[in-house]
Each structure stands twice: as C-alpha cells, then as structure tokens.
Amino acid sequence: MRFSESLKKNEDFRKVYRKGRSFGNRQLVLYVLENSAGKNRLGISVSRKVGNSVVRHRLTRLIRESYRLHEEEFICGLDLVVIARTAAKDATYHEIESALLHVSRKQYILKENRMDTGKEES
C-alpha cells in the first residue's frame, strides 16, 4: 500500500465509528472519516462471530488485497474502517472486491465518483 497506512489504535477506530459516516452491503460495512493527513489509513475489523482465526485472517487478507489493488482509485486524506459481516465468511476474492468497491461508490470516495458528481453540478 503505497499511499496508505494501517489504522491500529483503538482510539482511532472509535473516532471513525463515532464521527464518520457509514454504508454497508450484504458482506461489508465501510466507515469513512476525513483526516488531516495526506494519506489514507485503512483499518479492518472482523469479529469472532464471523468465524475462527483462519477465516478471519483470510477475510482480512482479501479485504486488504482488494484495497491495495484499487488504492489509486480512492481519494486521499481518509480514515477507512472496513467491517466484515458474517455473510462474507464464504465469499470469494471477487465478491469481496466487488463489495468493497460498491460501498466505496456509495460513500463517494472513489475518484470516478468525484468526477461524476462534479460533472452533474456544472
């Protein structure tokens, strides 16, 4: 992840939950909060309700890889927290990737969305 860092501290996660906006679909929930840094910070949360540690780590890797491959498409300066739902337990990489891009489009945090909304306003 060239343009991003990991969100690690509990207080950072709590701040995003408390002040950020969220949107979810069947497999993922995405919380977004603007930060003062010029980079994105990505946090991934997978509850024990989703599955055992093997399942949780697999989902974490799938989400992180999906984000990494599409990192250039995200606008900069955001704290992102992705929460995996139990429906994501059996999902393939392509389903996770599609779900991540879907919630990102709904949050208007992809560069293509920003360009589209800018064209509509003009």
mmCIF file of the C-alpha atoms, coordinates in Angstrom:
data_MODEL
# 
_entry.id   MODEL 
# 
loop_
_atom_site.group_PDB 
_atom_site.id 
_atom_site.type_symbol 
_atom_site.label_atom_id 
_atom_site.label_alt_id 
_atom_site.label_comp_id 
_atom_site.label_asym_id 
_atom_site.label_entity_id 
_atom_site.label_seq_id 
_atom_site.pdbx_PDB_ins_code 
_atom_site.Cartn_x 
_atom_site.Cartn_y 
_atom_site.Cartn_z 
_atom_site.occupancy 
_atom_site.B_iso_or_equiv 
_atom_site.pdbx_formal_charge 
_atom_site.auth_seq_id 
_atom_site.auth_comp_id 
_atom_site.auth_asym_id 
_atom_site.auth_atom_id 
_atom_site.pdbx_PDB_model_num 
ATOM 1   C CA . MET A 1 1   ? 0.000   0.000   0.000   1.00 0.00 ? 1   MET A CA 1 
ATOM 2   C CA . ARG A 1 2   ? 1.915   2.982   -1.302  1.00 0.00 ? 2   ARG A CA 1 
ATOM 3   C CA . PHE A 1 3   ? -0.499  5.757   -0.393  1.00 0.00 ? 3   PHE A CA 1 
ATOM 4   C CA . SER A 1 4   ? -1.900  4.320   2.803   1.00 0.00 ? 4   SER A CA 1 
ATOM 5   C CA . GLU A 1 5   ? -1.082  3.282   6.317   1.00 0.00 ? 5   GLU A CA 1 
ATOM 6   C CA . SER A 1 6   ? -2.813  0.946   8.731   1.00 0.00 ? 6   SER A CA 1 
ATOM 7   C CA . LEU A 1 7   ? -5.242  2.162   11.338  1.00 0.00 ? 7   LEU A CA 1 
ATOM 8   C CA . LYS A 1 8   ? -4.098  0.403   14.509  1.00 0.00 ? 8   LYS A CA 1 
ATOM 9   C CA . LYS A 1 9   ? -5.056  2.267   17.662  1.00 0.00 ? 9   LYS A CA 1 
ATOM 10  C CA . ASN A 1 10  ? -8.377  1.575   19.330  1.00 0.00 ? 10  ASN A CA 1 
ATOM 11  C CA . GLU A 1 11  ? -8.962  5.305   19.827  1.00 0.00 ? 11  GLU A CA 1 
ATOM 12  C CA . ASP A 1 12  ? -8.597  5.878   16.080  1.00 0.00 ? 12  ASP A CA 1 
ATOM 13  C CA . PHE A 1 13  ? -11.157 3.167   15.319  1.00 0.00 ? 13  PHE A CA 1 
ATOM 14  C CA . ARG A 1 14  ? -13.533 4.645   17.905  1.00 0.00 ? 14  ARG A CA 1 
ATOM 15  C CA . LYS A 1 15  ? -13.162 8.124   16.430  1.00 0.00 ? 15  LYS A CA 1 
ATOM 16  C CA . VAL A 1 16  ? -14.071 6.831   12.957  1.00 0.00 ? 16  VAL A CA 1 
ATOM 17  C CA . TYR A 1 17  ? -17.074 4.930   14.359  1.00 0.00 ? 17  TYR A CA 1 
ATOM 18  C CA . ARG A 1 18  ? -18.275 7.936   16.327  1.00 0.00 ? 18  ARG A CA 1 
ATOM 19  C CA . LYS A 1 19  ? -17.729 10.760  13.830  1.00 0.00 ? 19  LYS A CA 1 
ATOM 20  C CA . GLY A 1 20  ? -17.594 9.003   10.465  1.00 0.00 ? 20  GLY A CA 1 
ATOM 21  C CA . ARG A 1 21  ? -20.349 8.124   8.065   1.00 0.00 ? 21  ARG A CA 1 
ATOM 22  C CA . SER A 1 22  ? -21.138 4.525   7.206   1.00 0.00 ? 22  SER A CA 1 
ATOM 23  C CA . PHE A 1 23  ? -22.656 2.476   4.461   1.00 0.00 ? 23  PHE A CA 1 
ATOM 24  C CA . GLY A 1 24  ? -22.982 -1.271  4.246   1.00 0.00 ? 24  GLY A CA 1 
ATOM 25  C CA . ASN A 1 25  ? -24.000 -4.033  1.947   1.00 0.00 ? 25  ASN A CA 1 
ATOM 26  C CA . ARG A 1 26  ? -24.529 -7.737  2.486   1.00 0.00 ? 26  ARG A CA 1 
ATOM 27  C CA . GLN A 1 27  ? -20.859 -8.520  3.113   1.00 0.00 ? 27  GLN A CA 1 
ATOM 28  C CA . LEU A 1 28  ? -19.101 -5.339  4.295   1.00 0.00 ? 28  LEU A CA 1 
ATOM 29  C CA . VAL A 1 29  ? -19.685 -2.119  6.206   1.00 0.00 ? 29  VAL A CA 1 
ATOM 30  C CA . LEU A 1 30  ? -17.455 0.865   5.448   1.00 0.00 ? 30  LEU A CA 1 
ATOM 31  C CA . TYR A 1 31  ? -16.944 3.778   7.834   1.00 0.00 ? 31  TYR A CA 1 
ATOM 32  C CA . VAL A 1 32  ? -15.287 6.899   6.409   1.00 0.00 ? 32  VAL A CA 1 
ATOM 33  C CA . LEU A 1 33  ? -13.883 9.955   8.165   1.00 0.00 ? 33  LEU A CA 1 
ATOM 34  C CA . GLU A 1 34  ? -11.693 12.671  6.686   1.00 0.00 ? 34  GLU A CA 1 
ATOM 35  C CA . ASN A 1 35  ? -8.313  13.050  8.357   1.00 0.00 ? 35  ASN A CA 1 
ATOM 36  C CA . SER A 1 36  ? -5.785  15.860  8.372   1.00 0.00 ? 36  SER A CA 1 
ATOM 37  C CA . ALA A 1 37  ? -3.000  13.706  6.889   1.00 0.00 ? 37  ALA A CA 1 
ATOM 38  C CA . GLY A 1 38  ? -2.439  13.487  3.176   1.00 0.00 ? 38  GLY A CA 1 
ATOM 39  C CA . LYS A 1 39  ? -2.756  9.707   3.281   1.00 0.00 ? 39  LYS A CA 1 
ATOM 40  C CA . ASN A 1 40  ? -5.495  7.190   3.708   1.00 0.00 ? 40  ASN A CA 1 
ATOM 41  C CA . ARG A 1 41  ? -5.459  4.977   6.772   1.00 0.00 ? 41  ARG A CA 1 
ATOM 42  C CA . LEU A 1 42  ? -7.159  1.602   6.469   1.00 0.00 ? 42  LEU A CA 1 
ATOM 43  C CA . GLY A 1 43  ? -8.494  -0.401  9.395   1.00 0.00 ? 43  GLY A CA 1 
ATOM 44  C CA . ILE A 1 44  ? -10.088 -3.814  9.044   1.00 0.00 ? 44  ILE A CA 1 
ATOM 45  C CA . SER A 1 45  ? -12.316 -5.395  11.662  1.00 0.00 ? 45  SER A CA 1 
ATOM 46  C CA . VAL A 1 46  ? -13.506 -8.993  11.550  1.00 0.00 ? 46  VAL A CA 1 
ATOM 47  C CA . SER A 1 47  ? -15.447 -10.202 14.581  1.00 0.00 ? 47  SER A CA 1 
ATOM 48  C CA . ARG A 1 48  ? -15.115 -13.630 16.129  1.00 0.00 ? 48  ARG A CA 1 
ATOM 49  C CA . LYS A 1 49  ? -18.760 -14.150 15.204  1.00 0.00 ? 49  LYS A CA 1 
ATOM 50  C CA . VAL A 1 50  ? -17.639 -14.396 11.577  1.00 0.00 ? 50  VAL A CA 1 
ATOM 51  C CA . GLY A 1 51  ? -15.525 -17.486 12.155  1.00 0.00 ? 51  GLY A CA 1 
ATOM 52  C CA . ASN A 1 52  ? -12.372 -18.916 13.623  1.00 0.00 ? 52  ASN A CA 1 
ATOM 53  C CA . SER A 1 53  ? -8.978  -17.256 13.253  1.00 0.00 ? 53  SER A CA 1 
ATOM 54  C CA . VAL A 1 54  ? -8.274  -18.890 9.901   1.00 0.00 ? 54  VAL A CA 1 
ATOM 55  C CA . VAL A 1 55  ? -11.491 -17.476 8.431   1.00 0.00 ? 55  VAL A CA 1 
ATOM 56  C CA . ARG A 1 56  ? -10.949 -14.054 9.998   1.00 0.00 ? 56  ARG A CA 1 
ATOM 57  C CA . HIS A 1 57  ? -7.383  -13.749 8.729   1.00 0.00 ? 57  HIS A CA 1 
ATOM 58  C CA . ARG A 1 58  ? -8.412  -14.920 5.267   1.00 0.00 ? 58  ARG A CA 1 
ATOM 59  C CA . LEU A 1 59  ? -11.072 -12.201 5.109   1.00 0.00 ? 59  LEU A CA 1 
ATOM 60  C CA . THR A 1 60  ? -8.609  -9.609  6.365   1.00 0.00 ? 60  THR A CA 1 
ATOM 61  C CA . ARG A 1 61  ? -6.142  -10.553 3.630   1.00 0.00 ? 61  ARG A CA 1 
ATOM 62  C CA . LEU A 1 62  ? -8.858  -10.460 0.953   1.00 0.00 ? 62  LEU A CA 1 
ATOM 63  C CA . ILE A 1 63  ? -10.050 -7.010  2.028   1.00 0.00 ? 63  ILE A CA 1 
ATOM 64  C CA . ARG A 1 64  ? -6.518  -5.623  2.270   1.00 0.00 ? 64  ARG A CA 1 
ATOM 65  C CA . GLU A 1 65  ? -5.584  -7.004  -1.158  1.00 0.00 ? 65  GLU A CA 1 
ATOM 66  C CA . SER A 1 66  ? -8.778  -5.637  -2.731  1.00 0.00 ? 66  SER A CA 1 
ATOM 67  C CA . TYR A 1 67  ? -7.977  -2.219  -1.311  1.00 0.00 ? 67  TYR A CA 1 
ATOM 68  C CA . ARG A 1 68  ? -4.312  -2.411  -2.349  1.00 0.00 ? 68  ARG A CA 1 
ATOM 69  C CA . LEU A 1 69  ? -5.133  -3.180  -5.976  1.00 0.00 ? 69  LEU A CA 1 
ATOM 70  C CA . HIS A 1 70  ? -7.610  -0.290  -6.193  1.00 0.00 ? 70  HIS A CA 1 
ATOM 71  C CA . GLU A 1 71  ? -5.724  2.132   -3.958  1.00 0.00 ? 71  GLU A CA 1 
ATOM 72  C CA . GLU A 1 72  ? -5.121  4.671   -6.740  1.00 0.00 ? 72  GLU A CA 1 
ATOM 73  C CA . GLU A 1 73  ? -8.880  4.983   -7.264  1.00 0.00 ? 73  GLU A CA 1 
ATOM 74  C CA . PHE A 1 74  ? -9.546  6.270   -3.716  1.00 0.00 ? 74  PHE A CA 1 
ATOM 75  C CA . ILE A 1 75  ? -9.337  9.958   -2.894  1.00 0.00 ? 75  ILE A CA 1 
ATOM 76  C CA . CYS A 1 76  ? -6.647  10.844  -0.339  1.00 0.00 ? 76  CYS A CA 1 
ATOM 77  C CA . GLY A 1 77  ? -6.988  12.041  3.243   1.00 0.00 ? 77  GLY A CA 1 
ATOM 78  C CA . LEU A 1 78  ? -9.440  9.484   4.631   1.00 0.00 ? 78  LEU A CA 1 
ATOM 79  C CA . ASP A 1 79  ? -9.633  7.124   7.570   1.00 0.00 ? 79  ASP A CA 1 
ATOM 80  C CA . LEU A 1 80  ? -11.389 3.972   6.387   1.00 0.00 ? 80  LEU A CA 1 
ATOM 81  C CA . VAL A 1 81  ? -12.665 1.162   8.598   1.00 0.00 ? 81  VAL A CA 1 
ATOM 82  C CA . VAL A 1 82  ? -13.969 -1.935  6.843   1.00 0.00 ? 82  VAL A CA 1 
ATOM 83  C CA . ILE A 1 83  ? -16.057 -4.363  8.894   1.00 0.00 ? 83  ILE A CA 1 
ATOM 84  C CA . ALA A 1 84  ? -16.717 -7.840  7.563   1.00 0.00 ? 84  ALA A CA 1 
ATOM 85  C CA . ARG A 1 85  ? -20.186 -9.257  8.128   1.00 0.00 ? 85  ARG A CA 1 
ATOM 86  C CA . THR A 1 86  ? -20.901 -12.925 8.660   1.00 0.00 ? 86  THR A CA 1 
ATOM 87  C CA . ALA A 1 87  ? -22.154 -13.256 5.062   1.00 0.00 ? 87  ALA A CA 1 
ATOM 88  C CA . ALA A 1 88  ? -18.589 -12.566 3.888   1.00 0.00 ? 88  ALA A CA 1 
ATOM 89  C CA . LYS A 1 89  ? -17.356 -15.776 5.515   1.00 0.00 ? 89  LYS A CA 1 
ATOM 90  C CA . ASP A 1 90  ? -17.717 -17.878 2.362   1.00 0.00 ? 90  ASP A CA 1 
ATOM 91  C CA . ALA A 1 91  ? -17.142 -15.093 -0.163  1.00 0.00 ? 91  ALA A CA 1 
ATOM 92  C CA . THR A 1 92  ? -14.558 -15.320 -2.909  1.00 0.00 ? 92  THR A CA 1 
ATOM 93  C CA . TYR A 1 93  ? -11.952 -12.666 -3.615  1.00 0.00 ? 93  TYR A CA 1 
ATOM 94  C CA . HIS A 1 94  ? -14.026 -11.227 -6.465  1.00 0.00 ? 94  HIS A CA 1 
ATOM 95  C CA . GLU A 1 95  ? -17.117 -10.957 -4.279  1.00 0.00 ? 95  GLU A CA 1 
ATOM 96  C CA . ILE A 1 96  ? -15.141 -9.119  -1.569  1.00 0.00 ? 96  ILE A CA 1 
ATOM 97  C CA . GLU A 1 97  ? -13.577 -6.835  -4.168  1.00 0.00 ? 97  GLU A CA 1 
ATOM 98  C CA . SER A 1 98  ? -16.972 -6.072  -5.664  1.00 0.00 ? 98  SER A CA 1 
ATOM 99  C CA . ALA A 1 99  ? -18.480 -5.414  -2.219  1.00 0.00 ? 99  ALA A CA 1 
ATOM 100 C CA . LEU A 1 100 ? -15.625 -3.056  -1.277  1.00 0.00 ? 100 LEU A CA 1 
ATOM 101 C CA . LEU A 1 101 ? -15.957 -1.067  -4.491  1.00 0.00 ? 101 LEU A CA 1 
ATOM 102 C CA . HIS A 1 102 ? -19.740 -0.959  -4.074  1.00 0.00 ? 102 HIS A CA 1 
ATOM 103 C CA . VAL A 1 103 ? -19.636 0.560   -0.587  1.00 0.00 ? 103 VAL A CA 1 
ATOM 104 C CA . SER A 1 104 ? -16.870 2.922   -1.713  1.00 0.00 ? 104 SER A CA 1 
ATOM 105 C CA . ARG A 1 105 ? -19.003 4.196   -4.577  1.00 0.00 ? 105 ARG A CA 1 
ATOM 106 C CA . LYS A 1 106 ? -21.919 4.695   -2.198  1.00 0.00 ? 106 LYS A CA 1 
ATOM 107 C CA . GLN A 1 107 ? -19.651 6.798   0.045   1.00 0.00 ? 107 GLN A CA 1 
ATOM 108 C CA . TYR A 1 108 ? -18.424 8.839   -2.961  1.00 0.00 ? 108 TYR A CA 1 
ATOM 109 C CA . ILE A 1 109 ? -14.797 8.245   -2.044  1.00 0.00 ? 109 ILE A CA 1 
ATOM 110 C CA . LEU A 1 110 ? -13.604 6.965   -5.415  1.00 0.00 ? 110 LEU A CA 1 
ATOM 111 C CA . LYS A 1 111 ? -12.065 9.437   -7.827  1.00 0.00 ? 111 LYS A CA 1 
ATOM 112 C CA . GLU A 1 112 ? -14.503 8.380   -10.555 1.00 0.00 ? 112 GLU A CA 1 
ATOM 113 C CA . ASN A 1 113 ? -17.418 9.319   -8.260  1.00 0.00 ? 113 ASN A CA 1 
ATOM 114 C CA . ARG A 1 114 ? -15.928 12.725  -7.527  1.00 0.00 ? 114 ARG A CA 1 
ATOM 115 C CA . MET A 1 115 ? -15.556 13.400  -11.236 1.00 0.00 ? 115 MET A CA 1 
ATOM 116 C CA . ASP A 1 116 ? -19.089 12.209  -11.945 1.00 0.00 ? 116 ASP A CA 1 
ATOM 117 C CA . THR A 1 117 ? -20.634 14.385  -9.240  1.00 0.00 ? 117 THR A CA 1 
ATOM 118 C CA . GLY A 1 118 ? -18.574 17.366  -10.406 1.00 0.00 ? 118 GLY A CA 1 
ATOM 119 C CA . LYS A 1 119 ? -19.931 16.991  -13.926 1.00 0.00 ? 119 LYS A CA 1 
ATOM 120 C CA . GLU A 1 120 ? -23.515 16.883  -12.688 1.00 0.00 ? 120 GLU A CA 1 
ATOM 121 C CA . GLU A 1 121 ? -23.116 20.079  -10.706 1.00 0.00 ? 121 GLU A CA 1 
ATOM 122 C CA . SER A 1 122 ? -21.735 22.054  -13.685 1.00 0.00 ? 122 SER A CA 1 
# 
